[in-house]
Amino acid sequence: MTATDLLSRAAENLEETYGAIGRATPGARVRDYGAAIVCLCDLDHPVGNFALCRVTDGKLFSHLARLARTRSAFHAYVSPIPEQDHLEQTLHDAGFQCVYRLSQLAAAGSASESPIQLVEAVDSDSRRRIAQFMAGQFFARHGKCVREAVATATSESGLSLYEFSSDGAAVGAVMLCRTEGLLGIYSLCIEASRRGKGLGSEAVRALMDAAHREGREAVLQCDPSLVAWYERLGFRESGYVSVLSLENRKDAR
């Protein structure tokens, strides 16, 4: 897979994942404009108010800015590929500014003897339990309304949810999205009392083993502060995802 192919496929994986979560957010209204997919809902959080921008469209991006002004929180996501590296500038011209960037990482799948087991949630009760755990890990500082909406969207998204099991006990969770040639890794988390014991590293090795067995490359997005940790586990930095908001607004993360 060439570097350009990887960037393009990773953008498609991200779009599939965020789109699935957006569509499953309670009260969400999703529209595909061609140049961007837009999700709007009444939830006061960008998890249900966002645009996934594909190609440059100044008129549409000005429309996105007008929509964003009707929301207390709204994010526009850009995953640059070589022929679309001016997307962010066009959004800036429409009134958006980059509030942070996620590093995009990739790794070839590799066989592993990790003691961590991946256990897929195959029924609605187990999906709900895992989704609530994830929402509690990533949205602890937000109100119960946000956590419940995120948990509902996660459990009803149709994306694959797994628990990490060590010695028969659940120690963490992850959400996976499979698209052409890729295994997208999202919301990887270890239970707070279990951290600092190497379980996170073993969980990543278990995921790379799953990618190897499926003949896929693993991809993920993370805060830049985590890049060095993932690189020690075999990942390489392949790009980034820009997150934009209206100027002078600090949307919730």
BELURCOR-V900326 format. One record per run of one state. SS is the DSSP state (a for helix, b for strand, c for the rest). FROM is the first residue (numbers start at 1). LEN is the number of residues. Records with the same first field share a line. If there is no record, write none. Layout:
# BELURCOR-V900326
SS = FROM-LEN / FROM-LEN
This chain:
# BELURCOR-V900326
c = 1-2 / 25-4 / 33-3 / 41-9 / 54-4 / 69-6 / 79-3 / 85-2 / 94-2 / 109-8 / 121-3 / 139-5 / 157-3 / 167-2 / 180-2 / 191-1 / 195-4 / 215-2 / 233-3 / 247-7
a = 3-22 / 58-11 / 82-3 / 87-7 / 124-15 / 144-13 / 192-3 / 199-16 / 224-9
b = 29-4 / 36-5 / 50-4 / 75-4 / 96-13 / 117-4 / 160-7 / 169-11 / 182-9 / 217-7 / 236-11
